Amino acid sequence: MENLQTKKTVLVTGGTGFVAVHTILQLLQQGYEVKTTLRSLAKKDTILKALKEGGITDSSNLSFYQADLTDDAHWDEAVKGCDYVLHIASPFPARDPEDENELIVPARDGALRVLKASRDAEVKRVVLTSSFAAVGYSNNIKDHVFTENDWTDPNTELPAYIKSKTVAEKAAWEFIDKEGNGMELSVINPVGIFGSAIGEITSASLDIAVSGILNGTTNYSPDFTMGVVDVRDVADIHIKAMLHPDAPGERFIATSNGVMSFYDVAELFRKERPQYAAKIQQLNPIDREYYKEISNEKAKSVLHWNPRSREEALLTSADSLMAKS
């Protein structure tokens, strides 16, 4: 691992995001100089409040830059002097847009904008947050175990978000191959991200899969399962991929062991947190055929990453949300 006496500088894009703020928290705890980008500097206090709740009493090693993924302005300033860039920011819609390009273009062009600025600033390594969406949506072979060798086919009929993550990641690898000038790239492909909401910063996974079940608005379990990972482990794997000598040129699926349906989540809460169960509806179990198998072996063996269990991630989510309600 690096000697932090040299005070390495890391840029984290999209600082108000759920993964980004937890990553900033861990980097500050580990002694890094951290920069982060925001579409508007008016959001700065949102990050500071969350970090304070996470235990950061001194934020003097954190600086803020206004930069938008859809605009070239200020990216050169944001990446200047950085040893590493963690490109975590990406649009996540509340619903699919009518025109898929509303998501695909900013996701792809934003990634390329960050990569180009990083290359020009002679950044050593970029870690890009992609998604399991870029891995697991084009293979329906029974009993298939999904690994980093799998790719979603963006030329098939897919929701815009899934397609956007796939197109953006492919564009990033192509850029590194053709125009990277030796800059290193690692990619993280997380599944559904859960865990502790700090400050007012939450995630789509928490809002959809945890809040909906706890408050009773979720009344059935759709025919799909999701991988589960704790946000603290997603932050940790980004930092591990930033530092590990074997990480460049590799993608890593970030998931706990096993997958869950909404039915499984509801039953977990009912069993382990009966005090929250008053509004939880009786959901339908789903067929075993919908249970995907997703491997985290590569992240564990290469990066020595040890994620929390899916149960711990989900129960932490429930405790966090109920404490704030």
Helices and strands as residue ranges (DSSP letters): G 4-6, E 9-12, H 18-29, E 33-38, G 41-43, H 44-53, E 62-66, H 75-79, E 84-87, H 101-120, E 125-129, G 132-134, E 145-146, H 160-179, E 184-190, E 192-194, H 204-205, I 206-211, H 212-214, E 226-230, H 231-243, E 251-254, E 259-260, H 262-272, G 274-279, G 288-290, E 293-294, H 297-303, H 310-324
